[in-house]
Amino acid sequence: MKKYIAIVASSLLTLSLVHTGLVYGEESVPSATGPDQEVVIVYKNAAGKEAAIDQSVEVQHEFKTLPAVSATVSAGELQDLVQDPNIAYIERNVPFQVTDSSDFQVLGSTVNATEQSQWNYQAVQPNQMWDKGYNGSGIKVAVIDSGVAPHSELTIAGGVSTVDYTTSYADDNGHGTHVSGIIAAHSGDGAVTGTAPGVQLYGVKALGADGKGNLQDVLEGIDWAIQNHMDIINMSLGTEYDSQALHDMVDKAYKNGILVVCSAGNSGAGTDTVNYPAQYSSVIAVAAVDKNLNRGDFSSTGPKVEVSAPGVDIVSTYLNGKYAVASGTSQAAPHIAGILAILKQEHPSESIANLRTDLENYTVDLGATGRDNSYGYGFVTFAPKVDKTAPAEVSGLTVSNTTTHSLTLNWQNPADKDFAKVNIYNDAGKFVTSVTQNVYQAEDLSPSTTYSFTLKTVDTTGNESTGKFISGQTLSTPSDSTPIVESKPVVPAPTPVVNPTPAVTVPVVTTPAPTNLVAAVPSGGGGGGGGGGGIPRQPSTPSTSVTAPVAAPTPTPTQQATQQLNTAKTSGKAADWLKAKLDGKNVTDTNFQKQLAQIKQSMGIKDLPSKAQLSPSIPVSISLQVALKNKQYKYIDPSSITADHVTVLNSNGEVVTNVNLSVKWNRIFITPTASGFAKNETYNIIIEKGIQAKPSANSDQQVTSTTPLILQFTTR
């Protein structure tokens, strides 16, 4: 089970949710006594920064790309900072460690094998791209790990240490050097070769000699990589804790054009055992496979696994000029970092989103068809793909002509570029012939006999389809060629309409259903009872026909969406407008779409930046002050936050009721109940106009919002 970061104070037992990650609770205040805490403080503004620095015992680092500091704070100061509205959130300095599944097996300074005979090299075949001139040259890769040790097969461009016991980024564990060799070991110089030997390699030492570290040092390493304009970050490390600061930092790297690659983790198979930061959508999570392309039994599984790479018995560089063998998703991730460096060199102007798509194009599907939790999209390799996919089947297969001794078949060949021919088999499954056109005539047949054929398409590689079956019967009457004449349905002559003799129309009186087990008597006479018995009704001549009531026609999607749009016009509510938009998502009528846009404009609806891949169990918050860009909304009146003012809709436009609403200063929190939001779903939060707020807690000046807000988010 994944854990969430929380600050632990001496007498604190209750935690609550703030922002979109589990951090120290604002509603539950910690004890003012207790030990000092190492924390990451994320602030909202200059006042928050000043408070974070002034109220810390010691500030370890001020981040440049995230509004945050890592610091040591006393229990009393922590209490004040948690309640400061200028502080976004505070997180505990949680542990990190390398993601190897076994200890290193040191091989010495030589290996009894040529570098290109290593199984991982043969599986990935980076030389296919080297031969085209792409070996990662000029691409800056930062390995955030235990550092990089000097080695004859490695050229180190630079680096930094973020740990507190040394300023050197030299490796004193061996893990970072092993990872670096998989990416950048020289080609042709010794026992191993990296996937992209032309890269500029940077060592970022964020883990200690024991292979362990903490959140502060990892964040500082990513911060350094962003400032120094790295192209790729490799992190073969992880933690079981979900950190909002870590999430924000890798998202910042991604937005700065940096590809972030991370080991999925070595927690084994399960519903979702992927570690952080590999869980985040801005990170490429890599699983490990062995030389048979089977998942390493240690490799974590889950929906965030994106691709897989070699990670079992990998030989690479090590300390003191030696080599070593190791296994883990730590070894899988750098293969992908090297592959991405090659693709980045080949397509220098492509967006990182497109480069991730390019990565998928080089995958070989493993496991279940398509993306799965064990291998992601599949194993990434530059090896030429072996086509194992048969072409599409023929279409429009018919018996176009029949005689006493022949049957003629016609069809349309598939549009596959590698289509070569059609193999034809008889009813005994025996091969008859191959044709490249779209017609075949079976001859020397017996009269009045049924024959069957199977037509299988074949591509240039020899892949054969399952086939399409057809049968036909030869004619019994001698004929050289009797075309098939399509029969036409016989239309019967119209029956003359005879007007019936008018019948006496008898009013149909419907007896209401019994109420409370007492038969109800219809008005206007009828059976006895109630009110003292009526005159017995004489039998009437039944009507010759009773006209059934006409059911109201089912409205079309356009009509339904238009009805909802009219409701929005009347109510003036943004939620009704959004329901109309969702109802009309497949409506192409230009008039409807025009009205939809006009009503949105007249209502003044504002779309807030969407949030993606949120945990289904974590609340979503909206700062009215930020959304409206108005400091008058710093303190929201909780009484104005009602179900009438705040609505949550799912992707079908249905109102979600399993949520709780709460307010803290300028933020509105929408918290799912114990059942949580649904997974892999899209939701919209609508905040109607009419929310009341004040610029300060003691102010008499109150404002009312006039701008409806809509925030869309998706769950993972």
N, C-alpha and C positions, 0 to 999 in steps of 0.2 A: 504494500500500500504506500502511495506517495504521501509525503509529509509536507506541511506548509510551515514557512518560517514564522516564528513568533519570538518576541522578546520574553524571556523568562525572568521575572523578578522573584524575590524571596518568598513572598506570600501570595503570588499571583496564580490563580487557578483558572480563571475565566478569560477566554480570548474571544475577540469578535472581529468582524470583517470590516476593512476599510479599503477604499479604492476598489481594485479588482483582484487583490491577492490577500491572503490571510496574513496579517501583520499584527502589531500590538494594538489592542483595542482602545478606542477612544472612550467608550462607555464604561469600561472597567479600568479604574485607575490603579496603577501599581503601588506597592508599599513605598514609602519614602525612605525606608531603611533597607540595607542589603548590600551585596557586593557590587563593584563597578561592572559595567556591561560593555562589551565590544559590539558596536552596532554600525549599521549604514543608515544615515539620516538623509532622506530625500525631502527637499524643501520646495515650496511653491514660488517664492519670490525673494527679494533682497532681504526683507525683514526675517524671513524664515532662515536664510543663510546666516544672517547675523546671530540669530538665536542659537542655531546649531553650533556655531563656532564658539560663541561666548559661554554657552552652558555645557561645554564638553571639558572633561578633565584633560584630554589630549586628542588632538586631531591628527590622525595618521596620514590621511590623503584627501585632497580636494580634487574631485573629478572634473575634468575639462569638458566632457561631452554629455554629462548627465548632471542635473542640478542636485548634487549630493556630496556628502563628505563621509568618510569612514572615521570613526572616533571611539574613544572610551568615555563613557558618561557615568556619573554616580547615580544611585537609585533615586535620589531626590531630584536631580536635574532631569532624569529620564521622565519622572512624573510630570514635570512642567512641560517638557517638550512634547509629550504625547497629547497634551491638552491644548497645545499652541495651534490655532487655526492656520498659521502660516507654514506648518509642517505637513507635507503630503502623507508620508508614512515613514515608519522606522522598522528596520529588520535586524534580526540577530545575525551575527557573523558565523554562519553555519559552515561545517566542514566539507571539503572536496577531496577526491582521491583519484588516482589513475584507474583506468578500466582495463586492466590485464586479468586474465583468468588463471595465470600460472606464473611462477617465478621464471626468471631468465636462465636459459641454459647457455653458459658462456662457451664459445667454441675456440677461443684463442685468436691469434692475429691472422690466421689463414683458414680457408675453408676448402675442403677437397671437392670442389665443384666449380664449374665456370658460372659466372654471374647470370648468364641468360638461360641456364638450365634450372634455375629456381622455379618451383611450380607456379608461384604467384606471378612471376614475369611472363611465363608461357600462357597463363590464363588471361592476363590483361593485354599482353602484346602491345606495349606502348610504342615499339619500334615501327608499327604500322603508320603512326603519326610522325615519328622522328624522320622517317624516309620522305615525308612531305615537307620537312623543315620546321616542325612544331615539337619542341621539347620543353616548353614552359619558359623559354628565354624572356627575360625582362619582367616576369610576373613576380610580385612581392608576396611571399608567403610567411606568415607569422605562426610559429608553433608555440602555443601557450601550454606549457608543460613544466617539466623539471629542469629546463635549460637544454643547452646543446654543448657537448664536449668536443674539443678538437679531435679531428680524425682525418686521416689521409684521404678519405673518400668524400669529405664534406668541405664545402666552401661556405663559410658563415659571413653573411653581409653585415650583421649587427644584431643588437638586441637590447634587453633591459631586464633587471631583476626587480620584482615587486615584493619579494619576501624581505623580512626585517633583519635577517642574520647575515646577509651578504649583499654587496652591490654588484657582484659578478653574475652574469647569466650562464656561466659554465655549469654543466650538468654534474651533479654529485650523486645521482640516483641511477641513471642509465636509461630510464624510460624515454625521456625527451630525445636522446640521441638515437635510440632505436626507431622512434617515430619519424625523426628527421631523415634518417637514411632511406626509409621507404618512399619518402617524397623526392629526395634530392641527391642521393648517393651518385657519384660520378659513373658514367658509362664507360666500360672498358678499362677501368683502373684496378679492379680487384675482384672480390668474391661476390659482391652484390651490386645491383644498380637500382637507382630510384626510378619512379614512374616518370618524373619530370626533372631530369638532371640539370636543366638549364635555368631553373628558378633562382631568384634571390632569396636566400633562406635567412630568416630572423628568429633568434631564440628569445622567448619571453619566459623567464623563470618565475612561475607563480606557485610551484609546488616545491616542497623541501626534499631533503635527502631521503626521507622515508616515503616519498611519493604522495604526501598528503599536503593539503593547503586549506585555504578558507575563502569565503565569499569576497572579502575585501581585496585580497591579492588577485583573485581571478578577475574581478571587475576592473581593477587597476590595469591588468594586462590587456583587456579588451579596449579600455580607454586609450592606452598607449597605441594600440594597433590602429584605432580610428584616427588619432592625431597624426600618425605617421603614414597614413594613406596606404595601408596594406590592401592587396587585392583579395587575399584569401586568408582566413583564420582557421587553423586546425586545433581542435580541443579534444584530445583523447583523455578526457577526464569527466567526472560527473558527480552528482549529488542526488540524494533522494528527496531533497527539499525544493519545493516550488518557491522561487524568489521573484517578487515583482521587480526588484532592482536589476536582477540578472536578465529577466525578460525584457525590461526596458532597454538595457544596454545592448543586447544582441539585436534587438529591433533597430536601435540607433545605428549599429554597424551595417545592418542590411540596407537601411535607408541611405547610408553613405556609400553604397555600391560595393560592399564587401561581402563575399560569399563566406558563410560560416558553416564549417563542417564539424560534426561532433560524433563521437562513438555513441551507439545506442545504449550501451551498458552490458554488463555481464550478469544479469539477474536471472537468466534462463527464461524458459517459456512461461507464458501466462496470458491473461486477458490483456493486460497492458503493464509491462515491466520496464518500459523505456525510461531511462534516467533523465534528469535535467542537466544541461539545457537542451538536450536532443528533443525534448517534448515540444519545444516552441516552434511555431510554423515558419519563423525566419531562419531556422537552423536545418541543415540537411543531416538527418539521422541515418547512420550507417550500421548495418548488421554484418555479421561475420559468417563466412562459409569456409569449408575445407577444400582440399584438392579435388574432391568428387562433386563439388558445388552443392554439398549438403550443409544445412545450417549447423554452425558450431553449437553443441549442446548447451553452452554457456550463454549464447547470444540472446539478448533481450528481444522480446516480441511486443508488437502493439501497432495500432493504426498509424502512428507517426513515423514508423520505419519507412524511409524513402527509397533507399537502394541497398545493395549488399556488395561486399568486396572480400578479397582474401584476408583471413584472420586466424588461421590455424597453422601452427608450425612455420612461422615466417622468420627468415634469416635477414638480419639487418645489422647496421653499425652499432657499436657499444662503447663503453668506457675504455680508456687506455689503449686506443687503437685496435681494440678487439671486435669480434662479431658475436652475436648471440641469437638464439632462437626463442621466440615467445609467441603466445596465442592470446587473442582477445579482440574485442571490437576496437580497442586502442590501435591495433595493427590494421584493421579494416579501414578506419576513417582516413588515414594519410594516403591510401591508394586513391580515394576519391578526390582528396585535395590535389594530388598530382594530376589526375585526369582533368579536373576543372582548370588547372593552370594551363594545360595544353589547349583546351577549348577556348580559354580566355585569350591566349596568344593568337589562335586561329581567327577568333571573332572579337577583336579588341573593342569595338564600338557597341557590341550587344549588351542589352540590359541583363542584370543578373537573373531576372525571372526567366528570360529566354535561354540563358546558359543552363539553368536548371532543367528546362525542357530539352535542350540539346543532350544533357546527361541521360535523360530518359530514352532518347533515341538510340543510345548505345547499349541498352540493357537487353539481356537475354532472360526471358520470363522463366522463373522458377516457382515451384510450389503450385498453389492454386492459380488458375488462369487470371491474369490481370494483377493489379496491386493486391498484396496480401500482407498479413501482420508479421510474417517471418522474413520475407525477402524484399518487401517493398515492391517497386516496379520490376526488380530483378537484378541480376548480376551485371555489372558494368564492365565492358570489354571493348577494345578496339579491334579484336579479331574479326575477320570477315564473317558475316553471319551466314550460316547454313540454312537455306530456305527449306523449311519442313511443312510449309502451308500449301495445301492444294488450291488450285484456282476455283472460282465459283462454278456452280453447275450451269448447264445449258438451260435456256428458258424457252417458253413457247413451243415445247415439243409436241408435235402432232403427226398423225398419219395423214399425209396430204393427198395420197393417191393409192388406189388399190385395184388389182386385177385378179384373175384366177390364179396367176403364178407369181405375183410380185406385190410388195408393199413398199411405198416410198415414205421416208421420214424426213421431216423438216424441223429446224430449230434455230435459235439464236445463240451464237457463241458468247462466252463471258467477255467483259471488257478488261480483264486482267492483262497487264502489260507483258507478263511472262507466259501467257497462254500459248500452247504449241499445237495441240491436236485433241481429237475426241476418239477414245477407244470404244468400240462397240462390241458387246457381248450378247450371245444368244440366250434362250431361256434355260439352257443347261449351265450357264455361267462360263461358257467357253469363249475365248477371244475369237472374234470374227475378222475385224479389220480396224484400221485407223484412218480417219479422214481429217482434213484440215479445213474443209468448207463447212457448210451448214445443211447438207443434204446427203442422204444415203438411201440406196434402193436395194432391197433384199430380193433376189431373183431365184428362179427354179423352185418355187414353192408349190405346195399341193393346194388344189381348190378347196374352198369351204373349210379352211383350217385356221385356228388361232395361233399366232406366233408372238413371242414376247422378246423384247430387247432391253438392255441396260446401256445407257450412254454415260461414260465417265470422262470428264475433262482432265487433261494432263498439261503440266507446265514444262518449261525448258529444263528444269532440274529433275524432272521425272516424277514429281508429286502427282498422285492421281486422286480424284475426288471420289466420294461415295457412289455417286451416280444417280441418274434419273431413269425411271422405269416406264415403259409404254408397251402396249399390246395392240394387235390389229388382226382382222380376219380377212382372208382372201375370198374372192367372189366364187359362187357356185356355178354361175352362168358364164360360158366361154365369152371372153371379151379381151381384146388386145389392150385396151386402156379405157376403163370406165371411170370417169371422174366422179368424185363424191359430190353429190348435190345436197346442199343444206336444206333439210326439210323445214317447211314453214308451218306454224301452228294454224289449225283450222279454226276460223272465227265463225261461231254459230250465228245464224240469222237472228236478228233482233225479235224478241217476243213482243207481239202487239200488246200495248197497254190497255187494259180494260178497267174503266172506272167502276169501283165496287158500289153497291147500293149503300147509301149513307146509313150508318148505324146510329142508334140512339146513344148519345154521349152521356155517360154517367160519371159524375164527379168522383174522382178517386180520393177517398178519405184515408189518410195514413194514421194508424193508431200509434200513439207514442209508446216508447219502451216503458215497461213497468218501472214504477218508482217505489223504492222501499217495499218491494214484493207485493204492491197493490196495483191492480190493473187500472190504468188511466182510461177514462172514457172520452173519446173525441167529442168536440163541440158539434152541435148541430144534430143531435140524436144518436141513436145507436143503442147497444145492449143495455140491459138493466143494471141496476146498482147505482150507487152514488146519487143522491138527490131523489131517491124514491122511484126508481124504475121508469123507463120511458116506454113508448109504444114500440112493439117489435118491428124491426125494419124488414120490409118486404124484399124478397130476393129481386135483384135487378138484372136486366139483360147485360151480360158482359160486353164491354167495348171490343170491337174487332182488333184494335191496335192501341197500344199505349206508347206514347213517345217518351223514350228514355232521356233523362236530363243530360245535357251536353257538358262534358268536363271542360274546365277552363284550360286553355292551352298552356303548356309548360313554357315559361319565358326563355328566350334565347340568352346565351351568355352576354350579348350586348345589351339586351333589355334588362337583365338582372343587374348588370353593372350600372346602367343608366338610372334604374330605380334607386340604387344605393347612392348614386351621385346626387339625385334629387333630395334624398334624405339629408345628405351633407349640406346642401344649399339651405334647407330649412333649419337644421340644428345648428349650423355654424361650427361644428366640432371637427377638429382635425382627425380624430379617430374614425368618424364616418367617412371622411374624404379618403383616408388610407384604405378602408374596407372596399370602397369603390375602385381604388387603384388596384388592389389585389384581386378583386372580382374580375376586373377588366385586363388582367395581365396578358391574356391571349386575344384580346379584342383589337382588331386592326382598323376599325372604323375611325376615320380621321376626325370626324365631328366629335366623337366621344373623347378622343385624346386631347383635342383642342379645349373642350369644356373642362377636362380634368386639370389641365395646366392653368386655365383662367381662374378656376375656383381656388386652386392652391395659392395663386398670386393674390387673389382678393382676400384670402384668409391670412396671408402673411406667414405661411408655414415655413420654418427654417429646418433644413436637414443638418444634423450634427455628424461629425466624422464617425464612420462606422467602426465597430470593434469586431475582430475576427478571432475564431478558435478559442472562445472562452470556455472555462470549465462549467459544466451544467449545474454544479452545486455552488458556484461562487456568485455573489450579488454583483449587480451592475450599478454604478453611481453616475450621476450627472450633476456637475457643478453649475448652478444657475448663473452664478457670477461670471464664470468663464463662457458659458454658452451665449449669454446675452451681452457679454463684454461691458458689464455695468456693475460697479462696486456697490450700487444701491441694494443689490441682491445678496449681500454677504451673510445675512441672517434670515433664513426662511421661516415663515410662520407655519409651524407644523399643522395647525388646524386647517390650513388651506390645501394640504396634501391629502386628498381623498380619492377614492376609486373613480369619482366623477372627473377629477382633474388629471389623473395618471392612469393610462390604459396600456396593457401589453397585449399585442396581437401576434399570433403565430403566422406561418407562411400562407395559411389558408384564410386569413382574415378573421379567425376565431379569437374571442377574448380569452386570455389566460387568467385563470382565477387563483392558481396555487402560488401566489406571491404575497409578500408582506411589504408594506411601505413604511419608510422611516426617514427621518431628517437629522442631519448633523451639520450645524452652521449653514453653509451655502450648498450643501450636497443633498440630493435626493437619492436614497438607496432603494433599489428594487431587489428584494431578496427572495429566492425561491424557497418554498416549503421543503419539508424533508424529502419529498419525491424528486425535487430538483427540476430544472428545465429538461426537455428532451435532448438527447444527443444528436449531433449532426442536423440541427434545425436552425432556421432563420427566424428571428423575432424582431419586432418593432416596439419600442417604447414611445408612447405619445404623451407629451405633457401639454395639456391645454392651457390657453391663456387664463388668467385669473389667479395665478399664484401670488401670494402676498409675501413681502420681505421688507427688511430694514437694513440700513447701512451699518448699524452697530447694535449691540445687544440692548443698550439703554435708550436708543433713539426713539423719538416720538414720530419721526417721519416714516411713513409707510408707503410703499409703491405696489402697484399691481401689474403683473406681466401682461402684455398685449400681443406677445409673439408665441404661437404654438410651436413646439419643438418635436422633432422625430429623430430617434436614435435607433439605427439598425445594428443588430449584432448576431453573430453565428456561434453555435456551440460545437465543441469537438467530441 
